[in-house]
């Protein structure tokens, strides 16, 4: 089979497409024919050895896919030919991948493979962030940074589906159009976002900030929170990790909340499937419609990773084997 491999830890340019033997399927595991694979920021970090999981080269990245079941163990609830999405951790940038059956999810009939591959990482992370860590309630106001990216568009759509008013923060006008298409109620530019949000909320601020960006906007995010507000720390695509002056948390009783989706569910069997089952009605109702920014052939894997690394990407970036 064709697969993309990280051959050395030198970034996206170190990824090569090679021919590999078809994967062996351990007992109790599922083999999938991959129709589409999602590309995410952790895949970029993996190419440099900067992610918390550090497989030695050569290895095949790719944590989320959609496709058909080729081999399924008895008792898994899966059948050969089922349309599914899955979260295999590694190996998704290939024509076939092996996955634990607990991380293989039925794909509703109206959901395409491209949409299915765009769901697991971003939507399940944002589901955990907003529901579990952010305690989002209907009618609250949510500010989303990086709102034209994969995580950002997922956060916008989920918050809207759960009855929130959503303010999207983007870096330029082209990205503003993406955020509006994802469903944001208002879109503001990153430069001066604090003043814009204050004006939009009549000085009150927002209840929840979703931040996959980090960097120098962190302090103004805290200042944009209403009393009892929660700032959800999802990632640091800006590159720098901000520090919190904890005295800022006292006056308005603010929370800075870490969102470690993987760290949470790994010790809780069945949690991810319950999340998926919670998304399905929203998918079927059309409340969730992943924003696909680009779909590239597997041979363009280095370009796809570089688009994310250099912050050119909008929506979800996909590969097709």
C-alpha positions as CSV (number, residue, x, y, z in Angstrom):
1,X,0.0,0.0,0.0
2,X,1.0,3.7,-0.4
3,X,1.7,5.5,2.8
4,X,3.3,8.8,4.0
5,X,6.2,8.3,6.4
6,X,8.2,10.7,8.6
7,X,11.7,9.6,7.8
8,X,13.5,12.1,10.0
9,X,12.4,14.8,12.5
10,X,12.9,17.8,10.3
11,X,9.4,19.0,9.8
12,X,6.9,18.6,6.9
13,X,9.6,18.4,4.3
14,X,10.8,15.1,5.9
15,X,7.6,13.3,5.0
16,X,7.9,10.9,2.1
17,X,5.3,8.8,0.2
18,X,6.5,5.1,0.0
19,X,5.2,1.6,-0.7
20,X,4.7,-0.5,2.4
21,X,3.4,-4.0,3.0
22,X,-0.3,-4.1,3.8
23,X,-0.7,-3.9,7.6
24,X,-1.0,-7.0,9.7
25,X,-4.2,-7.0,11.8
26,X,-3.7,-8.0,15.4
27,X,-6.5,-10.0,17.1
28,X,-9.4,-7.8,18.1
29,X,-8.5,-4.9,15.9
30,X,-10.2,-3.4,12.8
31,X,-8.7,-2.9,9.4
32,X,-10.0,0.1,7.4
33,X,-9.7,1.1,3.7
34,X,-9.0,4.8,4.0
35,X,-11.1,7.1,1.7
36,X,-10.0,10.3,3.4
37,X,-7.6,11.4,6.2
38,X,-7.7,14.5,8.3
39,X,-4.5,16.6,8.8
40,X,-4.1,18.4,12.1
41,X,-1.6,20.5,14.0
42,X,-0.4,17.5,16.1
43,X,0.7,15.9,12.8
44,X,2.9,18.9,12.2
45,X,4.4,18.6,15.7
46,X,5.0,14.9,15.1
47,X,7.2,15.7,12.1
48,X,9.5,17.5,14.4
49,X,9.3,15.3,17.4
50,X,7.6,18.0,19.4
51,X,4.3,16.2,20.3
52,X,3.8,14.4,23.6
53,X,3.7,11.1,21.7
54,X,7.2,10.6,20.1
55,X,7.3,7.6,17.8
56,X,10.7,6.9,16.3
57,X,11.1,7.4,12.6
58,X,10.1,6.0,10.2
59,X,6.4,6.2,11.1
60,X,3.2,7.1,9.4
61,X,1.3,10.0,10.9
62,X,-2.5,10.6,10.6
63,X,-4.8,10.3,13.6
64,X,-8.3,10.6,11.9
65,X,-9.8,8.9,8.9
66,X,-13.0,7.9,7.2
67,X,-13.6,4.9,4.9
68,X,-14.8,1.3,4.8
69,X,-14.3,-1.6,7.2
70,X,-12.1,-4.3,5.6
71,X,-11.7,-6.6,8.6
72,X,-13.7,-6.6,11.8
73,X,-13.5,-8.8,14.9
74,X,-16.5,-10.7,16.1
75,X,-18.5,-8.9,18.7
76,X,-17.3,-5.4,17.7
77,X,-20.6,-4.4,16.3
78,X,-18.8,-3.7,13.0
79,X,-19.3,-5.5,9.7
80,X,-17.2,-5.6,6.5
81,X,-18.2,-2.8,4.2
82,X,-19.5,-0.5,7.0
83,X,-18.9,3.2,6.3
84,X,-17.1,4.6,9.3
85,X,-14.9,7.4,10.8
86,X,-12.1,6.4,13.1
87,X,-9.3,7.8,15.3
88,X,-6.3,5.4,14.9
89,X,-3.7,7.7,16.6
90,X,-1.1,7.0,13.9
91,X,-1.1,5.4,10.4
92,X,-3.9,7.3,8.8
93,X,-1.9,8.8,6.0
94,X,-2.1,5.5,4.1
95,X,-4.4,3.4,2.0
96,X,-5.2,1.2,4.9
97,X,-4.9,1.6,8.7
98,X,-5.5,-0.6,11.8
99,X,-7.6,0.8,14.6
100,X,-9.1,-0.2,17.9
101,X,-12.8,-1.0,17.5
102,X,-13.7,1.4,20.4
103,X,-12.4,4.2,18.2
104,X,-14.3,3.3,15.0
105,X,-17.6,5.1,14.6
106,X,-20.6,4.6,12.3
107,X,-20.9,7.3,9.7
108,X,-24.5,8.5,9.1
109,X,-25.7,8.0,5.5
110,X,-25.8,11.7,4.7
111,X,-22.2,12.3,5.8
112,X,-19.5,12.1,3.2
113,X,-16.1,10.5,3.8
114,X,-14.5,14.0,3.5
115,X,-16.8,15.3,6.3
116,X,-16.3,12.1,8.3
117,X,-12.5,12.5,8.2
118,X,-12.9,16.1,9.4
119,X,-14.7,15.2,12.5
120,X,-12.8,13.1,15.1
121,X,-9.9,15.4,16.2
122,X,-11.5,18.8,16.1
123,X,-15.1,18.1,16.8
124,X,-14.5,15.7,19.7
125,X,-11.9,18.0,21.2
126,X,-14.3,20.9,21.0
127,X,-17.2,18.8,22.4
128,X,-15.0,17.9,25.4
129,X,-13.9,21.6,25.7
130,X,-17.3,23.2,25.6
131,X,-19.3,20.6,27.4
132,X,-17.0,19.0,29.9
133,X,-14.4,21.7,30.6
134,X,-16.3,24.9,29.7
135,X,-19.7,23.9,31.1
136,X,-21.3,25.8,28.3
137,X,-25.0,26.7,28.9
138,X,-27.6,27.7,26.4
139,X,-27.7,31.5,25.9
140,X,-24.1,32.1,26.9
141,X,-21.6,34.1,24.8
142,X,-18.5,32.4,23.3
143,X,-15.4,33.9,21.8
144,X,-13.5,31.7,19.4
145,X,-9.9,32.4,18.4
146,X,-8.5,31.1,15.2
147,X,-12.1,30.8,14.1
148,X,-11.4,30.0,10.5
149,X,-9.2,27.0,11.3
150,X,-10.2,23.4,11.8
151,X,-10.6,23.7,15.6
152,X,-12.1,27.1,15.3
153,X,-14.8,26.3,12.8
154,X,-15.7,23.2,14.9
155,X,-16.0,25.3,18.0
156,X,-18.2,27.8,16.2
157,X,-20.6,25.2,15.0
158,X,-20.9,23.3,18.2
159,X,-21.4,26.4,20.3
160,X,-24.1,27.6,17.9
161,X,-25.7,24.2,17.9
162,X,-25.9,24.3,21.7
163,X,-27.6,27.7,21.7
164,X,-24.7,30.1,22.3
165,X,-24.0,33.5,20.7
166,X,-20.6,33.2,18.9
167,X,-18.0,35.9,18.4
168,X,-15.2,34.8,16.0
169,X,-11.7,36.2,16.0
170,X,-9.7,36.0,12.7
171,X,-6.6,37.5,11.3
172,X,-7.9,38.9,8.0
173,X,-11.0,39.5,5.9
174,X,-10.7,36.3,3.9
175,X,-10.8,34.3,7.1
176,X,-13.7,36.4,8.3
177,X,-15.8,35.0,5.4
178,X,-14.9,31.4,6.5
179,X,-15.9,32.1,10.1
180,X,-19.2,33.6,9.0
181,X,-19.9,30.6,6.7
182,X,-19.3,28.3,9.7
183,X,-22.1,30.1,11.6
184,X,-20.4,32.9,13.7
185,X,-22.8,35.6,14.8
186,X,-20.1,38.3,14.7
187,X,-16.6,38.3,13.4
188,X,-13.8,40.6,14.6
189,X,-10.1,40.9,13.6
190,X,-7.5,39.8,16.0
191,X,-5.9,43.2,16.1
192,X,-8.1,45.1,18.6
193,X,-10.4,42.2,19.3
194,X,-10.7,43.1,23.0
195,X,-12.3,46.5,22.3
196,X,-14.5,45.0,19.6
197,X,-15.8,42.4,21.9
198,X,-16.4,44.9,24.7
199,X,-18.5,47.0,22.2
200,X,-20.5,44.0,21.0
201,X,-21.3,42.9,24.5
202,X,-22.0,46.4,25.9
203,X,-18.9,46.0,28.2
204,X,-20.0,42.8,29.8
205,X,-17.7,40.4,28.0
206,X,-18.1,36.8,27.1
207,X,-18.8,33.7,29.2
208,X,-16.3,31.4,27.4
209,X,-13.2,31.9,25.3
210,X,-12.0,29.0,23.1
211,X,-8.3,29.5,22.5
212,X,-6.3,27.1,20.2
213,X,-3.8,29.9,19.4
214,X,-2.1,31.1,22.6
215,X,0.6,33.8,22.1
216,X,0.2,37.4,23.0
217,X,-3.6,37.7,22.8
218,X,-4.0,35.6,26.0
219,X,-4.1,38.5,28.4
220,X,-6.7,40.4,26.4
221,X,-8.7,37.1,26.3
222,X,-8.8,37.2,30.1
223,X,-9.9,40.8,30.0
224,X,-12.7,39.9,27.6
225,X,-14.3,37.5,30.1
226,X,-17.5,38.3,32.0
227,X,-17.7,37.5,35.7
228,X,-17.4,33.7,36.2
229,X,-16.0,33.4,32.7
230,X,-13.9,30.4,31.5
231,X,-10.9,30.5,29.2
232,X,-10.3,27.2,27.5
233,X,-6.7,26.4,26.6
234,X,-6.7,24.1,23.7
235,X,-3.3,24.7,22.0
236,X,-0.6,27.1,20.9
237,X,-0.6,27.4,17.1
238,X,0.9,30.9,17.5
239,X,4.0,29.1,18.8
240,X,4.5,30.8,22.2
241,X,3.0,29.5,25.4
242,X,1.5,32.4,27.4
243,X,1.8,32.8,31.2
244,X,-1.0,33.7,33.5
245,X,-0.8,36.4,36.2
246,X,-3.1,34.7,38.6
247,X,-4.1,38.0,40.3
248,X,-6.2,38.6,37.1
249,X,-8.4,35.7,38.0
250,X,-9.5,37.1,41.3
251,X,-11.5,40.2,40.6
252,X,-14.1,38.5,38.3
253,X,-13.7,34.9,39.6
254,X,-12.3,33.7,36.3
255,X,-11.2,30.2,35.3
256,X,-8.3,29.2,33.0
257,X,-9.1,25.7,32.0
258,X,-6.8,23.2,30.4
259,X,-8.4,21.0,27.6
260,X,-6.5,17.7,27.3
261,X,-9.0,15.6,25.4
262,X,-6.7,12.6,24.8
263,X,-5.4,12.6,28.4
264,X,-9.0,12.5,29.6
265,X,-10.5,9.8,27.5
266,X,-7.6,7.3,27.5
267,X,-8.5,6.2,31.0
268,X,-12.3,6.2,30.4
269,X,-13.4,3.3,28.0
270,X,-16.5,4.2,26.0
271,X,-16.2,8.0,26.5
272,X,-15.3,8.8,23.0
273,X,-18.1,6.7,21.6
274,X,-20.5,8.5,23.8
275,X,-19.2,11.8,22.4
276,X,-19.7,10.5,18.9
277,X,-23.2,9.4,19.6
278,X,-23.9,12.9,20.9
279,X,-22.7,14.4,17.6
280,X,-24.7,12.2,15.3
281,X,-28.1,13.9,15.8
282,X,-26.4,17.3,15.2
283,X,-24.9,15.9,12.0
284,X,-28.2,14.4,10.8
285,X,-30.0,17.7,11.5
286,X,-27.4,19.7,9.5
287,X,-26.3,21.7,12.6
288,X,-22.7,20.4,12.0
289,X,-21.2,20.6,8.6
290,X,-17.4,20.5,8.7
291,X,-15.7,23.3,6.8
292,X,-13.3,21.7,4.3
293,X,-10.5,24.0,3.4
294,X,-8.6,21.8,1.0
295,X,-8.4,18.2,-0.2
296,X,-5.0,17.0,-1.5
297,X,-3.7,13.8,-2.9
298,X,-1.4,11.8,-0.6
299,X,1.6,12.8,-2.8
300,X,1.0,16.4,-1.5
301,X,1.2,15.5,2.1
302,X,4.2,17.8,2.8
303,X,2.3,20.7,1.3
304,X,-0.8,19.9,3.4
305,X,1.3,19.9,6.6
306,X,3.2,23.1,5.6
307,X,-0.1,24.8,5.0
308,X,-1.1,24.2,8.6
309,X,2.4,24.8,9.9
310,X,2.6,28.2,8.2
311,X,-1.0,29.1,9.1
312,X,-2.2,29.3,5.5
313,X,-4.9,26.7,6.0
314,X,-8.6,27.5,6.6
315,X,-11.1,24.9,7.7
316,X,-10.1,21.3,7.7
317,X,-7.2,20.0,5.5
318,X,-7.7,16.5,4.1
319,X,-5.7,13.9,2.2
320,X,-7.0,11.2,-0.1
321,X,-4.8,8.1,-0.6
